[in-house]
Amino acid sequence: MAGGVVLVQGASRGLGLHFCKHILSARKEARVIATCRSPEVASALHALQRLYPQNLTVLRLDATREAEIREAAEAVAKEHGRLDLLINSGAMLHPSGRGEKSLQEVSAEGLSITLATNTIGPLVMAKYFAPLLRKGTGAFGHQFADQAKQHRAILVNLTAKVGSIGDNALGGWYSYRMSKAALNMATKNLSIELGRGKTKVVCVSLHPGTVNTDLSKPYHRNVPKDKLFTPEYSVNCLMNIIENLDMVKTGRFFAWDGSALPCLKGDTTVQDRSDQIKSNGDV
């Protein structure tokens, strides 16, 4: 495969880390910028950097701090001048580590922190990195022969099935559901704006399934074994989707298996299984 310049936001662990591993392994000429809040303690990233010293750069970036996003964008522009793929993978379930089961557990602080991390951060990332995405080389995805339908780069926001309004039949998890639903809307908006003109960018929301990471760990006991994925498996599935994206698919919400999911409307006939959310590949 060709190279390409890739930035993975939230790369110190979980899916972000495995996106870096996958791309570095699959694309020998790729240049990967891995960002995280505290590079000094990102031991797994530094171990990966020792394996790919010429291909992997680690940058400090807290997606809730606009100044750090701007500084990272300036650094990437100076070093590479473009970006072919941006993956916003950083996310949190809730500051407490657990989703709210009822309205009584909702707090303004919990909502604001979750939204800042899961929604506002990725959108501000798009603001500062869109100019670099528009300068991309089209290294990822499927390109049409018609130049008018070709794209320069791809922007991926990792979302969750529980952020689908049409799929919500269980309630609860106010902060997380709201943050991911809002992220889906942001992705749709981005797909429209960045789909105009000659330098187009594909923008999609991707649901990785329930992955064996710290975010979903409190709910693993409720997940069928065949629905709890390893990070490697989930990333392999998501990269397969990414490699087949084109401008026809921009603005859409896809699950790990390639199926399209409803964002704002759809089948709401899912049977309510309990009064407490039980994850079934939805986190």
Backbone as CSV, one residue per row, in Angstrom:
resi,resn,N_x,N_y,N_z,CA_x,CA_y,CA_z,C_x,C_y,C_z
1,MET,0.833,-1.191,0.000,0.000,0.000,0.000,0.873,1.249,0.000
2,ALA,0.294,2.351,-0.474,1.004,3.623,-0.444,1.127,4.122,0.982
3,GLY,1.874,5.193,1.148,2.096,5.724,2.482,0.936,6.552,2.972
4,GLY,1.155,7.852,3.067,0.118,8.729,3.585,0.519,9.295,4.933
5,VAL,-0.038,10.463,5.249,0.194,11.107,6.537,-1.073,10.980,7.356
6,VAL,-0.944,10.403,8.542,-2.098,10.070,9.378,-1.928,10.697,10.754
7,LEU,-3.009,11.240,11.292,-3.001,11.688,12.688,-4.072,10.931,13.446
8,VAL,-3.674,10.333,14.572,-4.607,9.621,15.441,-4.692,10.370,16.752
9,GLN,-5.850,10.911,17.031,-6.078,11.642,18.280,-6.571,10.674,19.352
10,GLY,-5.900,10.658,20.504,-6.229,9.707,21.561,-5.531,8.379,21.319
11,ALA,-4.205,8.430,21.142,-3.467,7.255,20.664,-2.648,6.537,21.728
12,SER,-2.765,6.903,22.974,-1.889,6.304,23.987,-2.304,4.895,24.386
13,ARG,-3.559,4.517,24.091,-4.038,3.184,24.472,-5.283,2.839,23.648
14,GLY,-5.823,1.663,23.897,-7.077,1.271,23.273,-7.048,1.301,21.764
15,LEU,-8.158,1.722,21.172,-8.290,1.713,19.721,-7.295,2.644,19.037
16,GLY,-7.062,3.807,19.647,-6.122,4.748,19.044,-4.743,4.149,18.868
17,LEU,-4.252,3.482,19.895,-2.952,2.833,19.833,-2.918,1.764,18.749
18,HIS,-3.988,1.003,18.640,-4.015,-0.081,17.655,-4.214,0.433,16.228
19,PHE,-4.832,1.590,16.068,-4.851,2.209,14.747,-3.425,2.539,14.315
20,CYS,-2.645,3.076,15.236,-1.248,3.396,14.916,-0.483,2.138,14.530
21,LYS,-0.630,1.078,15.314,0.061,-0.176,15.029,-0.329,-0.729,13.665
22,HIS,-1.625,-0.724,13.384,-2.113,-1.287,12.116,-1.549,-0.526,10.927
23,ILE,-1.645,0.778,10.965,-1.214,1.589,9.820,0.293,1.491,9.616
24,LEU,1.053,1.530,10.694,2.504,1.429,10.577,2.927,0.075,10.018
25,SER,2.194,-0.964,10.378,2.515,-2.301,9.893,2.091,-2.498,8.438
26,ALA,0.925,-1.957,8.080,0.371,-2.186,6.737,0.951,-1.263,5.680
27,ARG,1.389,-0.080,6.094,1.876,0.924,5.140,3.295,1.341,5.529
28,LYS,4.253,0.725,4.907,5.653,0.911,5.289,6.132,2.349,5.126
29,GLU,5.508,3.096,4.224,5.938,4.470,3.975,5.062,5.502,4.687
30,ALA,4.116,5.041,5.480,3.217,5.968,6.162,3.960,6.765,7.230
31,ARG,3.458,7.954,7.461,3.931,8.782,8.564,2.748,8.983,9.503
32,VAL,2.899,8.534,10.732,1.808,8.572,11.701,2.139,9.553,12.815
33,ILE,1.215,10.468,13.078,1.341,11.374,14.214,0.365,10.894,15.271
34,ALA,0.875,10.446,16.390,0.050,9.944,17.485,-0.028,11.011,18.567
35,THR,-1.233,11.412,18.931,-1.377,12.447,19.947,-2.030,11.890,21.197
36,CYS,-1.644,12.465,22.322,-2.237,12.080,23.598,-2.011,13.205,24.612
37,ARG,-2.710,13.140,25.712,-2.635,14.207,26.711,-1.299,14.239,27.432
38,SER,-0.745,13.074,27.707,0.477,13.007,28.526,1.503,12.086,27.870
39,PRO,2.222,12.571,26.872,3.203,11.722,26.182,4.265,11.148,27.106
40,GLU,4.571,11.851,28.187,5.640,11.397,29.082,5.322,10.076,29.770
41,VAL,4.044,9.705,29.856,3.682,8.436,30.490,3.069,7.455,29.491
42,ALA,3.142,7.768,28.212,2.571,6.887,27.174,3.592,5.825,26.792
43,SER,3.811,4.875,27.682,4.873,3.875,27.500,4.648,3.011,26.264
44,ALA,3.395,2.643,25.977,3.119,1.794,24.813,3.428,2.537,23.515
45,LEU,3.141,3.826,23.478,3.460,4.614,22.288,4.960,4.732,22.077
46,HIS,5.685,4.934,23.171,7.135,5.065,23.045,7.780,3.747,22.619
47,ALA,7.209,2.633,23.078,7.704,1.332,22.639,7.476,1.164,21.137
48,LEU,6.317,1.634,20.664,6.010,1.559,19.240,6.937,2.487,18.447
49,GLN,7.243,3.608,19.034,8.133,4.563,18.359,9.535,3.997,18.188
50,ARG,9.958,3.178,19.124,11.277,2.554,18.986,11.309,1.569,17.827
51,LEU,10.165,0.971,17.515,10.077,0.049,16.384,10.011,0.795,15.055
52,TYR,9.410,1.995,15.077,9.246,2.776,13.853,9.759,4.201,14.079
53,PRO,11.035,4.359,14.328,11.574,5.683,14.685,11.430,6.734,13.590
54,GLN,11.395,6.312,12.329,11.286,7.258,11.231,9.836,7.530,10.822
55,ASN,8.926,6.716,11.306,7.548,6.779,10.823,6.542,7.292,11.853
56,LEU,6.904,7.272,13.122,5.947,7.636,14.172,6.434,8.836,14.970
57,THR,5.575,9.830,15.075,5.824,11.015,15.891,4.762,11.092,16.974
58,VAL,5.174,11.411,18.182,4.237,11.552,19.295,4.146,13.023,19.684
59,LEU,2.920,13.540,19.709,2.692,14.936,20.064,1.744,15.040,21.251
60,ARG,1.970,16.061,22.065,1.056,16.350,23.161,-0.180,17.061,22.603
61,LEU,-1.351,16.542,22.925,-2.584,17.179,22.488,-3.727,16.738,23.390
62,ASP,-4.266,17.669,24.132,-5.480,17.462,24.904,-6.611,18.056,24.070
63,ALA,-7.522,17.222,23.596,-8.571,17.683,22.682,-9.561,18.631,23.333
64,THR,-9.483,18.816,24.651,-10.343,19.793,25.315,-9.651,21.148,25.444
65,ARG,-8.423,21.254,24.911,-7.668,22.512,24.967,-7.412,22.996,23.539
66,GLU,-8.111,24.028,23.139,-8.021,24.505,21.761,-6.609,24.951,21.392
67,ALA,-5.913,25.561,22.336,-4.556,26.037,22.049,-3.633,24.883,21.685
68,GLU,-3.786,23.740,22.355,-2.941,22.581,22.058,-3.288,21.989,20.696
69,ILE,-4.564,22.033,20.320,-4.960,21.555,18.992,-4.338,22.446,17.916
70,ARG,-4.416,23.745,18.139,-3.842,24.683,17.161,-2.339,24.481,17.031
71,GLU,-1.651,24.307,18.146,-0.198,24.109,18.116,0.163,22.810,17.403
72,ALA,-0.623,21.757,17.625,-0.363,20.483,16.947,-0.564,20.617,15.443
73,ALA,-1.607,21.337,15.040,-1.869,21.539,13.621,-0.730,22.319,12.972
74,GLU,-0.217,23.301,13.675,0.909,24.084,13.150,2.153,23.210,12.997
75,ALA,2.375,22.307,13.968,3.532,21.416,13.898,3.419,20.449,12.729
76,VAL,2.227,19.905,12.506,2.022,18.969,11.396,2.165,19.701,10.062
77,ALA,1.641,20.920,9.987,1.760,21.706,8.755,3.222,21.981,8.426
78,LYS,4.001,22.304,9.429,5.418,22.605,9.223,6.193,21.371,8.788
79,GLU,5.880,20.215,9.376,6.634,18.999,9.109,6.168,18.283,7.849
80,HIS,4.863,18.257,7.607,4.316,17.440,6.515,3.559,18.236,5.453
81,GLY,2.965,19.338,5.833,2.247,20.165,4.870,0.895,19.636,4.448
82,ARG,0.503,18.488,4.952,-0.781,17.898,4.563,-1.182,16.828,5.580
83,LEU,-2.389,16.311,5.401,-2.879,15.192,6.192,-3.800,14.376,5.293
84,ASP,-3.606,13.053,5.281,-4.428,12.178,4.438,-5.535,11.471,5.212
85,LEU,-5.346,11.317,6.510,-6.335,10.634,7.336,-6.262,11.177,8.753
86,LEU,-7.410,11.594,9.282,-7.513,12.030,10.672,-8.509,11.128,11.375
87,ILE,-8.069,10.489,12.459,-8.938,9.617,13.241,-9.074,10.200,14.647
88,ASN,-10.269,10.632,14.990,-10.555,11.097,16.348,-11.058,9.909,17.158
89,SER,-10.170,9.326,17.958,-10.547,8.124,18.705,-10.649,8.363,20.204
90,GLY,-10.165,9.503,20.685,-10.223,9.784,22.115,-11.660,9.963,22.581
91,ALA,-12.015,9.326,23.692,-13.388,9.422,24.206,-13.429,8.986,25.661
92,MET,-14.531,9.327,26.317,-14.754,8.869,27.684,-16.220,8.489,27.844
93,LEU,-16.480,7.523,28.719,-17.852,7.111,28.990,-18.542,8.137,29.885
94,HIS,-17.842,8.548,30.929,-18.347,9.521,31.903,-17.213,9.765,32.883
95,PRO,-17.109,10.935,33.490,-16.029,11.165,34.465,-15.982,10.134,35.585
96,SER,-17.128,9.565,35.926,-17.186,8.554,36.990,-16.747,7.185,36.504
97,GLY,-16.675,7.009,35.177,-16.344,5.704,34.613,-17.558,4.852,34.320
98,ARG,-18.743,5.335,34.684,-19.978,4.596,34.437,-21.054,5.537,33.904
99,GLY,-21.878,5.026,32.999,-22.964,5.835,32.463,-24.081,6.000,33.478
100,GLU,-24.836,7.101,33.367,-25.945,7.333,34.289,-27.080,6.348,34.031
101,LYS,-27.585,5.724,35.080,-28.701,4.787,34.932,-30.045,5.506,34.928
102,SER,-30.085,6.711,35.532,-31.347,7.435,35.628,-31.076,8.929,35.647
103,LEU,-32.141,9.702,35.532,-32.049,11.156,35.533,-31.429,11.678,36.826
104,GLN,-31.655,10.983,37.932,-31.132,11.434,39.225,-29.606,11.407,39.276
105,GLU,-28.977,10.660,38.388,-27.516,10.579,38.379,-26.888,11.605,37.444
106,VAL,-27.711,12.361,36.738,-27.197,13.365,35.805,-26.671,14.579,36.568
107,SER,-25.518,15.088,36.140,-24.972,16.306,36.726,-24.456,17.211,35.612
108,ALA,-24.511,18.509,35.855,-24.008,19.456,34.862,-22.525,19.226,34.601
109,GLU,-21.772,18.913,35.641,-20.330,18.690,35.488,-20.060,17.471,34.629
110,GLY,-20.771,16.369,34.905,-20.572,15.157,34.119,-20.909,15.360,32.655
111,LEU,-22.017,16.064,32.394,-22.415,16.352,31.024,-21.371,17.197,30.308
112,SER,-20.916,18.261,30.961,-19.999,19.187,30.298,-18.652,18.543,30.000
113,ILE,-18.150,17.731,30.916,-16.855,17.086,30.704,-16.950,16.051,29.580
114,THR,-18.032,15.264,29.582,-18.203,14.239,28.552,-18.389,14.866,27.171
115,LEU,-19.199,15.909,27.097,-19.406,16.584,25.816,-18.131,17.261,25.325
116,ALA,-17.370,17.851,26.241,-16.119,18.506,25.853,-15.151,17.508,25.237
117,THR,-15.095,16.312,25.802,-14.162,15.284,25.328,-14.650,14.600,24.058
118,ASN,-15.917,14.204,24.043,-16.435,13.355,22.969,-16.962,14.109,21.758
119,THR,-17.365,15.354,21.945,-18.012,16.095,20.865,-17.245,17.345,20.464
120,ILE,-17.016,18.208,21.431,-16.380,19.488,21.127,-14.944,19.275,20.657
121,GLY,-14.224,18.387,21.331,-12.839,18.113,20.952,-12.684,17.697,19.499
122,PRO,-13.401,16.669,19.040,-13.285,16.254,17.638,-13.681,17.352,16.648
123,LEU,-14.676,18.169,17.006,-15.089,19.233,16.100,-14.010,20.312,15.989
124,VAL,-13.387,20.659,17.109,-12.315,21.651,17.063,-11.091,21.072,16.349
125,MET,-10.874,19.772,16.488,-9.819,19.119,15.708,-10.066,19.337,14.214
126,ALA,-11.301,19.154,13.791,-11.644,19.350,12.378,-11.389,20.785,11.952
127,LYS,-11.700,21.726,12.824,-11.497,23.142,12.505,-10.044,23.427,12.120
128,TYR,-9.104,22.929,12.922,-7.700,23.260,12.699,-7.006,22.356,11.687
129,PHE,-7.497,21.135,11.526,-6.832,20.220,10.601,-7.492,20.147,9.230
130,ALA,-8.675,20.754,9.058,-9.338,20.739,7.749,-8.468,21.315,6.636
131,PRO,-7.747,22.421,6.870,-6.892,22.937,5.786,-5.829,21.940,5.342
132,LEU,-5.310,21.145,6.273,-4.311,20.131,5.927,-4.958,18.936,5.234
133,LEU,-6.185,18.586,5.640,-6.911,17.504,4.985,-7.213,17.870,3.533
134,ARG,-7.533,19.120,3.279,-7.827,19.567,1.914,-6.582,19.522,1.024
135,LYS,-5.413,19.425,1.642,-4.162,19.318,0.883,-3.677,17.875,0.765
136,GLY,-4.506,16.921,1.201,-4.126,15.519,1.171,-3.941,14.984,-0.239
137,THR,-3.390,13.781,-0.327,-3.077,13.169,-1.623,-4.061,12.070,-2.018
138,GLY,-5.106,11.874,-1.196,-6.062,10.807,-1.504,-5.493,9.429,-1.274
139,ALA,-4.594,9.301,-0.311,-3.886,8.038,-0.068,-4.775,6.958,0.543
140,PHE,-5.895,7.350,1.133,-6.794,6.381,1.763,-8.157,6.415,1.080
141,GLY,-8.797,5.259,1.031,-10.123,5.167,0.457,-10.111,4.779,-1.007
142,HIS,-11.304,4.719,-1.572,-11.480,4.361,-2.992,-11.704,5.634,-3.802
143,GLN,-10.972,5.788,-4.885,-11.088,6.973,-5.718,-11.860,6.659,-7.009
144,PHE,-12.764,7.537,-7.365,-13.476,7.432,-8.635,-12.572,7.926,-9.769
145,ALA,-12.835,7.466,-10.973,-12.088,7.936,-12.129,-12.404,9.407,-12.415
146,ASP,-13.651,9.781,-12.141,-14.093,11.161,-12.336,-13.455,12.050,-11.269
147,GLN,-12.622,12.987,-11.692,-11.921,13.846,-10.744,-12.876,14.654,-9.868
148,ALA,-14.034,14.977,-10.385,-15.003,15.757,-9.623,-15.536,14.987,-8.417
149,LYS,-15.385,13.661,-8.438,-15.876,12.826,-7.348,-14.749,12.298,-6.452
150,GLN,-13.531,12.748,-6.697,-12.401,12.277,-5.910,-12.266,13.076,-4.615
151,HIS,-11.612,12.470,-3.632,-11.397,13.137,-2.348,-9.909,13.267,-2.067
152,ARG,-9.568,14.235,-1.260,-8.186,14.462,-0.883,-7.811,13.707,0.394
153,ALA,-8.773,13.542,1.296,-8.454,12.943,2.594,-9.727,12.402,3.237
154,ILE,-9.555,11.770,4.388,-10.679,11.177,5.129,-10.600,11.617,6.587
155,LEU,-11.752,12.012,7.126,-11.877,12.342,8.548,-12.811,11.318,9.181
156,VAL,-12.325,10.653,10.224,-13.107,9.631,10.915,-13.337,10.044,12.358
157,ASN,-14.595,10.053,12.763,-14.945,10.241,14.164,-15.458,8.912,14.709
158,LEU,-14.788,8.382,15.727,-15.282,7.148,16.329,-16.482,7.464,17.211
159,THR,-17.586,6.849,16.891,-18.821,7.112,17.606,-19.269,5.837,18.321
160,ALA,-20.562,5.687,18.572,-21.081,4.492,19.227,-22.525,4.288,18.817
161,LYS,-22.936,3.045,18.780,-24.310,2.735,18.404,-25.308,3.372,19.354
162,VAL,-24.926,3.534,20.617,-25.840,4.139,21.579,-26.051,5.621,21.310
163,GLY,-25.284,6.193,20.371,-25.497,7.573,19.967,-26.533,7.708,18.873
164,SER,-27.086,6.600,18.412,-28.136,6.625,17.398,-29.481,6.871,18.070
165,ILE,-30.146,7.975,17.721,-31.459,8.267,18.290,-32.467,7.218,17.845
166,GLY,-32.400,6.816,16.591,-33.342,5.835,16.074,-33.198,4.468,16.710
167,ASP,-32.006,4.153,17.233,-31.754,2.830,17.796,-31.963,2.793,19.319
168,ASN,-32.229,3.937,19.923,-32.312,4.024,21.383,-33.668,3.545,21.893
169,ALA,-33.685,2.374,22.537,-34.913,1.848,23.120,-34.752,1.588,24.613
170,LEU,-33.561,1.863,25.159,-33.287,1.533,26.553,-33.125,2.750,27.457
171,GLY,-32.789,3.894,26.886,-32.593,5.085,27.707,-31.306,5.033,28.514
172,GLY,-31.190,5.927,29.496,-29.997,5.979,30.335,-28.775,6.506,29.608
173,TRP,-27.652,6.502,30.300,-26.374,6.947,29.741,-26.517,8.310,29.055
174,TYR,-27.118,9.250,29.740,-27.425,10.550,29.147,-26.193,11.227,28.545
175,SER,-25.143,11.350,29.315,-23.958,12.093,28.856,-23.337,11.443,27.623
176,TYR,-23.129,10.141,27.689,-22.460,9.444,26.592,-23.325,9.425,25.343
177,ARG,-24.615,9.086,25.505,-25.517,9.065,24.354,-25.588,10.439,23.692
178,MET,-25.778,11.475,24.514,-25.895,12.827,23.964,-24.617,13.252,23.248
179,SER,-23.469,12.923,23.838,-22.202,13.345,23.234,-21.974,12.670,21.892
180,LYS,-22.342,11.401,21.784,-22.138,10.694,20.524,-23.189,11.073,19.485
181,ALA,-24.427,11.340,19.920,-25.442,11.817,18.978,-25.026,13.166,18.401
182,ALA,-24.512,14.041,19.269,-24.041,15.353,18.808,-22.835,15.207,17.889
183,LEU,-21.964,14.244,18.176,-20.809,14.004,17.315,-21.254,13.550,15.934
184,ASN,-22.280,12.705,15.880,-22.807,12.268,14.588,-23.330,13.448,13.777
185,MET,-24.000,14.377,14.452,-24.495,15.568,13.756,-23.328,16.430,13.277
186,ALA,-22.302,16.556,14.111,-21.116,17.321,13.703,-20.473,16.697,12.471
187,THR,-20.392,15.368,12.448,-19.819,14.675,11.294,-20.625,14.939,10.037
188,LYS,-21.946,14.920,10.168,-22.810,15.207,9.014,-22.574,16.623,8.507
189,ASN,-22.516,17.585,9.431,-22.235,18.968,9.040,-20.894,19.080,8.318
190,LEU,-19.884,18.432,8.881,-18.550,18.466,8.287,-18.558,17.869,6.880
191,SER,-19.313,16.800,6.702,-19.347,16.148,5.384,-19.908,17.079,4.327
192,ILE,-20.839,17.930,4.716,-21.431,18.873,3.768,-20.440,19.988,3.436
193,GLU,-19.872,20.593,4.478,-18.950,21.708,4.248,-17.669,21.269,3.545
194,LEU,-17.097,20.144,4.000,-15.831,19.684,3.423,-16.028,18.883,2.143
195,GLY,-17.283,18.710,1.737,-17.581,18.031,0.476,-17.750,18.998,-0.676
196,ARG,-17.612,20.296,-0.386,-17.758,21.320,-1.432,-16.418,21.627,-2.094
197,GLY,-16.488,22.141,-3.285,-15.284,22.591,-3.977,-14.484,21.458,-4.589
198,LYS,-13.291,21.799,-5.024,-12.431,20.837,-5.717,-11.644,19.956,-4.748
199,THR,-11.411,20.431,-3.527,-10.610,19.666,-2.550,-11.536,19.090,-1.489
200,LYS,-12.075,17.929,-1.778,-13.103,17.318,-0.935,-12.496,16.394,0.130
201,VAL,-13.201,16.293,1.261,-12.797,15.417,2.350,-13.979,14.522,2.716
202,VAL,-13.760,13.217,2.755,-14.779,12.270,3.212,-14.843,12.321,4.734
203,CYS,-16.048,12.470,5.283,-16.229,12.530,6.738,-17.246,11.477,7.160
204,VAL,-16.871,10.580,8.056,-17.777,9.523,8.501,-17.670,9.308,10.008
205,SER,-18.762,8.768,10.570,-18.770,8.280,11.945,-18.684,6.762,11.895
206,LEU,-17.811,6.177,12.700,-17.650,4.717,12.723,-17.862,4.178,14.125
207,HIS,-18.660,3.116,14.214,-18.933,2.424,15.480,-18.063,1.174,15.555
208,PRO,-17.160,1.080,16.525,-16.215,-0.040,16.582,-16.752,-1.317,17.203
209,GLY,-18.016,-1.313,17.676,-18.507,-2.443,18.443,-18.079,-2.302,19.886
210,THR,-18.410,-3.274,20.714,-17.949,-3.255,22.102,-16.568,-3.888,22.138
211,VAL,-15.577,-3.078,22.470,-14.185,-3.498,22.407,-13.636,-3.664,23.820
212,ASN,-12.758,-4.613,23.974,-12.163,-4.896,25.280,-11.140,-3.824,25.640
213,THR,-11.664,-2.661,26.066,-10.835,-1.542,26.484,-11.312,-1.050,27.838
214,ASP,-10.593,-0.099,28.408,-10.967,0.431,29.717,-12.335,1.098,29.687
215,LEU,-12.704,1.719,28.557,-13.973,2.435,28.480,-15.164,1.509,28.720
216,SER,-15.149,0.330,28.118,-16.291,-0.578,28.221,-16.138,-1.623,29.325
217,LYS,-15.010,-1.621,30.012,-14.702,-2.669,30.993,-15.790,-2.891,32.045
218,PRO,-16.441,-1.832,32.591,-17.467,-2.069,33.613,-18.652,-2.890,33.128
219,TYR,-18.806,-3.051,31.804,-19.985,-3.721,31.271,-19.673,-5.032,30.548
220,HIS,-18.459,-5.506,30.663,-18.063,-6.713,29.946,-18.891,-7.930,30.335
221,ARG,-19.323,-7.998,31.578,-20.061,-9.196,32.019,-21.407,-9.334,31.312
222,ASN,-21.909,-8.233,30.757,-23.197,-8.263,30.061,-23.066,-8.484,28.560
223,VAL,-21.842,-8.614,28.082,-21.622,-8.711,26.640,-21.387,-10.166,26.235
224,PRO,-22.152,-10.684,25.277,-21.885,-12.035,24.772,-20.447,-12.141,24.275
225,LYS,-19.828,-13.299,24.464,-18.429,-13.468,24.109,-18.141,-13.128,22.655
226,ASP,-19.078,-13.455,21.766,-18.830,-13.184,20.350,-19.069,-11.731,19.980
227,LYS,-19.499,-10.912,20.944,-19.727,-9.491,20.697,-18.701,-8.599,21.395
228,LEU,-17.796,-9.194,22.158,-16.735,-8.424,22.809,-15.470,-8.598,21.984
229,PHE,-15.074,-7.542,21.296,-13.986,-7.624,20.334,-12.652,-7.222,20.941
230,THR,-11.591,-7.801,20.416,-10.262,-7.319,20.753,-10.027,-6.017,19.983
231,PRO,-9.171,-5.137,20.493,-8.868,-3.908,19.742,-8.334,-4.209,18.343
232,GLU,-7.518,-5.261,18.225,-6.945,-5.614,16.925,-8.040,-5.956,15.916
233,TYR,-9.010,-6.751,16.354,-10.085,-7.161,15.449,-10.922,-5.958,15.022
234,SER,-11.298,-5.136,15.995,-12.114,-3.968,15.689,-11.407,-3.029,14.720
235,VAL,-10.131,-2.761,14.972,-9.366,-1.861,14.097,-9.234,-2.451,12.693
236,ASN,-9.005,-3.754,12.589,-8.937,-4.394,11.269,-10.235,-4.167,10.493
237,CYS,-11.371,-4.324,11.176,-12.667,-4.122,10.530,-12.842,-2.666,10.111
238,LEU,-12.497,-1.744,11.004,-12.679,-0.322,10.711,-11.755,0.147,9.592
239,MET,-10.513,-0.358,9.573,-9.597,0.029,8.502,-10.077,-0.504,7.157
240,ASN,-10.724,-1.647,7.147,-11.289,-2.170,5.906,-12.370,-1.234,5.379
241,ILE,-13.170,-0.695,6.293,-14.181,0.283,5.887,-13.516,1.540,5.347
242,ILE,-12.516,2.043,6.082,-11.822,3.269,5.686,-11.209,3.135,4.301
243,GLU,-10.600,1.990,4.035,-9.941,1.787,2.750,-10.924,1.710,1.583
244,ASN,-12.207,1.583,1.887,-13.218,1.505,0.828,-14.161,2.706,0.813
245,LEU,-13.829,3.746,1.563,-14.669,4.940,1.588,-14.487,5.766,0.316
246,ASP,-15.539,6.475,-0.049,-15.482,7.411,-1.165,-16.496,8.519,-0.903
247,MET,-16.616,9.457,-1.836,-17.486,10.606,-1.619,-18.967,10.230,-1.568
248,VAL,-19.337,9.097,-2.129,-20.729,8.658,-2.044,-21.092,8.301,-0.605
249,LYS,-20.111,7.862,0.172,-20.359,7.402,1.539,-20.138,8.482,2.590
250,THR,-19.715,9.661,2.180,-19.436,10.706,3.162,-20.701,11.109,3.918
251,GLY,-20.532,11.442,5.190,-21.643,11.862,6.031,-22.418,10.736,6.671
252,ARG,-21.991,9.492,6.433,-22.763,8.353,6.942,-22.171,7.782,8.230
253,PHE,-22.936,6.904,8.849,-22.639,6.310,10.162,-22.591,4.802,9.952
254,PHE,-21.379,4.225,10.046,-21.199,2.801,9.781,-20.760,2.052,11.033
255,ALA,-21.252,0.822,11.164,-20.790,-0.074,12.213,-19.557,-0.816,11.737
256,TRP,-18.886,-1.480,12.653,-17.655,-2.211,12.389,-17.782,-3.221,11.252
257,ASP,-18.995,-3.756,11.048,-19.187,-4.767,10.008,-19.582,-4.155,8.667
258,GLY,-19.563,-2.824,8.575,-19.887,-2.154,7.334,-21.344,-1.794,7.165
259,SER,-22.200,-2.219,8.089,-23.623,-1.896,7.986,-23.859,-0.437,8.343
260,ALA,-24.817,0.175,7.665,-25.170,1.568,7.942,-26.111,1.616,9.140
261,LEU,-25.896,2.595,10.015,-26.717,2.746,11.206,-27.510,4.043,11.129
262,PRO,-28.705,4.082,11.750,-29.492,5.321,11.751,-28.928,6.298,12.766
263,CYS,-28.917,7.573,12.419,-28.453,8.600,13.356,-29.627,9.270,14.059
264,LEU,-30.537,9.831,13.274,-31.629,10.600,13.858,-32.982,9.923,13.731
265,LYS,-33.089,8.952,12.849,-34.359,8.264,12.712,-34.085,6.840,12.250
266,GLY,-35.063,5.997,12.380,-34.872,4.619,11.960,-35.794,3.698,12.719
267,ASP,-35.494,2.419,12.723,-36.326,1.429,13.381,-36.176,1.568,14.884
268,THR,-37.258,1.879,15.564,-37.222,2.033,17.017,-38.026,0.939,17.700
269,THR,-38.093,-0.226,17.060,-38.909,-1.307,17.592,-38.104,-2.283,18.432
270,VAL,-36.851,-1.926,18.759,-36.036,-2.818,19.563,-36.696,-3.045,20.916
271,GLN,-36.840,-4.290,21.318,-37.506,-4.607,22.573,-36.682,-4.139,23.754
272,ASP,-37.329,-3.517,24.735,-36.662,-3.063,25.942,-36.364,-4.280,26.809
273,ARG,-35.096,-4.637,26.960,-34.709,-5.861,27.657,-34.654,-5.697,29.164
274,SER,-34.429,-4.490,29.653,-34.371,-4.275,31.093,-34.402,-2.794,31.360
275,ASP,-34.487,-2.430,32.647,-34.492,-1.006,32.984,-33.067,-0.516,33.189
276,GLN,-32.092,-1.356,32.948,-30.698,-0.983,33.061,-29.994,-1.343,31.746
277,ILE,-29.210,-0.435,31.250,-28.512,-0.713,29.985,-27.632,-1.933,30.133
278,LYS,-27.777,-2.862,29.187,-26.892,-4.014,29.120,-26.252,-3.995,27.747
279,SER,-24.978,-3.800,27.714,-24.301,-3.629,26.438,-24.327,-4.914,25.624
280,ASN,-24.697,-4.757,24.338,-24.712,-5.899,23.419,-24.047,-5.482,22.120
281,GLY,-22.803,-5.057,22.231,-22.100,-4.588,21.064,-22.432,-3.145,20.737
282,ASP,-22.966,-2.391,21.712,-23.433,-1.056,21.438,-22.554,0.046,21.988
283,VAL,-21.586,-0.256,22.847,-20.803,0.793,23.503,-19.887,1.475,22.517
